[in-house]
Amino acid sequence: MGKRLMWILWPSFLVGGAAEAVFFTLIDPQELYLLGEPVHWSPTAVYSVGFFLFWMIAAASSAFTCFLQRSATDVNQQG
């Protein structure tokens, strides 16, 4: 289980960092709006929340990939 968790978290960490870099290169954190209201957080808070959101999305993608790679034996195994 630990090995599979690292297969999910490490690549998604790298993708989350790259996605944040690209996103915040194009978007100023002080000009973000959430549900029609301007976000009044510090730039550091916006960068942190953005990174964790990108990491979470990438981790979900990696977890789904690991789920789809299971063999028929793993799927049909009881216990």
N, C-alpha and C positions, 0 to 999 in steps of 0.2 A: 504493500500500500504506500509506503514512504517513497519508493522509487517512482511510482505513478504520480504521486503528488508533486514531485520535483519535475516530472515531465510536463506537468500542467503549469506550475507556478513560475519556473525559471523563464521559459520562452515568453509567457504572457507578461512577465515583468519587463523584459526587453522591448516587447511590442508596445506596452503601456508607456514606457519612457519615450520611445520614438514617436508615438501618436501624440503625446503631450507636447513634444518639441515642435512637431509640425503644426499642431493646432494653435499653440500660443505664439508661434512665429507669425501666423496670419491674423490672430484675434488678440486684441488688447484686453486683459482681464478686467480693467476698469470700465469697459464698454459692454460687458455682458448683461443680459437681461434674463430673469428667471420668472416665468409665468407673468410676463408683461411688466415686471417691476425691475428696476436696476439692482444689481447685486452690490451691496455695500460692505463687502469683505475686503480684507487686505489682499494685496497681490499674492503674498505667500499662501494664504488660506485658499485662494482660488486655484493656484498651481497645485497645491496638495490635494484638494478635493478632485480636481481634474485628473491628476495622475491616478488616484485610486479608482475613479470611475473607468478610465481607460484600461487600467490593469484588470478590473473586474470583468469588463466586456471581453478582453482578450483571454482571461482565464476561463470564462464560460465557453468560448470557442475551442480552446484547447481541451477542456473537459469533454465537450461533445465529440471531438475527434477521438479521444481515448475511448469513449463509450462506443463509438462506431467500430473501433479496431478490435473489439473483443471477438474471440473465436466462438464457434458454436458450442464447444465444450464448456467455455466459461459461462456462456449464457444459460446453458441447460444444467449446469452444476447446482446441486442442492446444498443448502447450508449456508 
